[in-house]
Amino acid sequence: MNVTGAQVLFRALKQENVDTIFGFPGGAVLDIFDELFRSDIRHILVRHEQGAIHAADGYARVSGKVGVCLVTSGPGATNTVTGIANAFMDSIPVVVFTGQVPTPMIGGDAFQEVDITGITRPCTKHNVLVRRIEDLGRTVREAFYIARSGRPGPVLVDIPKDVTRAVIEEKDISWQPNISNNNNNGKYAFTPEACMKALDMIRKAERPLIISGGGVLLGKASEEFRTFAKKLHIPVTSTLMGLGGFPATDPLWLGMPGMHGTYYANMAISHCDLLIAIGVRFDDRVTSKLDAFAPHAKVIHIDIDPASIDKFVKAKASIVGDCKPILNFLNQYVSEKGFTIPEGQTREWLKQIDLWKEHAPLTYCRTGKTKPQHVVETLYRLTNGQAIITTEVGQNQMWAAQFYHFDYPNSFVSSGGLGTMGFGFPAAIGAQVARPDKLVVDIAGDGSIQMNIQELATAVNYNLPVKVVILNNGYLGMVRQWQELFYGKRYSHSDIANVPDFVKLAEAYGAVGLRATHPEEVESTLQQGLNEPGVVVMDFHVEPEEGVYPMVRPGAPLTEMVLSKEEKAA
Amino acid sequence: MTVRENTISILVNNKPDVLARIAGTFSGRGFNIESISANITRNPEITNIIITTIGDQETVIKLEKQLNKLVDVLEVRDLTDVSSAQREMILVRMKVTASNRDRFTQIVDIHSWKIVSTDADYCILEVTGDRQEIEDSLSLLETIGMEDFVRTGIVALKRCSPQQIG
């Protein structure tokens, strides 16, 4: 029996257990969309291709599956580039299918033609132009394999229109991925020796600290990680990407470190003698001045990507591999041999950490206009910490990370590496599709929310009841803060006034719009919004010149924190 | 860390796009490709790309780790400190006139260079050798009327153990 390229694609998607794709049609993908019309795979039609890729990303982060995005050639494809780079930076498994002009026309500057494989080469884990229908089935299977294996990442598959229309005998289709030569495959078996070396270092530590990152969540290892930290009774800090990997309500939790991290997390890093890093890549927002980072510590680095080891921070011991089996091995050894850090060895250290916590907890001035931190705190309380929170980028993102306490993995969705404004709302849509049972809230700024505001149509159309909390200060807040601190308060183009009227805008899209202009209105507005069954946009007018603190100036060591507008760290 | 020239041999799947990805990895990390040679190995589905680039050892190790991540890269070998035979080739076009003919013939004989084509006034020379020999030959030919030349990338083959192929 003959099948078309479009049919081959859908069969491959079925083989990969894909039940949802996010996309937007166009000329080059008409045959694919025609096949989609007959398929039982759910397609979420967005209003901008950037919305599709961010939604697929959010879907992947929350579900643990590979996110799938389908767009047309030319501008459809280029509209996904930001989202692909975003997924690449945060190592999120997504497969992006882009239409392409027919093969005989490639390279001739055809209508809606771009060299998307050329454009996305540096920001995809892998990409491929499928020139023949014979290669299509296998290539799609390979794309999914590459996206999800090892250190996950985005894979782009560019499919020319004539390939989608070509026919092939069913028996001639090859489905088997051919990745046997992939060099990285062999590197993911960790050695017991490496684990024993690490345990030996742990036994001797007097001031141990664990720093975890996105790798723990991508490795689906938060259970094993929790067991590891609790069994050994070692304090835990976690980067932005790792939030939720360890329960924030646990007494061992120190909050997030880095440029806007907690005082106590930064002090702990700066004074520990053993730093156990699991699934982190030592990004500059976390380390700040590298040669002043964890100056007294020996580092154990556990990571799936060998290129991360010794990239920025020298490891005394490294365990390369998937953190789930590694942590399992360590936990098993600890449990069977009754391994502990000798009694009392870390007592002084734990006391010191408590003193740091008392000295400078996360704080803000509660008087005056509505404080954005108060909005987040209230949201946390009203949702019992059970919501899936997505964020945009900037001050809104930092306050969300600081004042919402995440106890569960895959409940915090934020653009860490690329820092993409406009990510949070479509990502929330993707998250809601993945978890229809959960409350999903996008914490946004008035600048960021406008970047993909058109996706209100998507959310309302499919009744994906995402709640948007806008911390509206009339500024591009983080830019304004830097301009205040480092550019003599010259607010160059960071003032975005108070347009639009977000309530009217929400209603124009068929959503519910609510506004709170005074602190007393925060709780009731949030409560009302969270209780609405559909899409809600809540516009909170907050203190215009509030800053995110603590702050470590760029290039400064982590110990040099500014704790508030007035106060420098002691 | 001393900055020096490094020779890296990369075994890759012989597919379109792979070279572009390799080049992009070099440039994306701030490395210039000083010279490059690429051709199939005994297995026609596997290509050996040999690139020389300038950098200190620590940074080059990071570059090699990044190359190893690429899906179509099978193996990365740093041949810089490894005992290997290295050769480059140049083709040189010489204008041969009455004034330089004798000196030219003498030099070609001494070095046993190959003349691969001749014309009324021109000839093309082929010179093969290691880096130093090529540099020296070019300097010498410059003094006796070299018109133009083309130069290949370095090819290098490890001496000690048999070369693994795929």
Interface residues (C-beta under 8 A of the other chain):
Chain A: T117 G118 R121 P122 K125 H126 V128 L129 I146 R151 I179 N181 N182 N183 N184 D305 P306 A307 D310 K311
Chain B: N13 D17 A20 R21 G24 G28 K62 K65 Q66 N68 K69 L70 V71 V73 L74 E75 G166
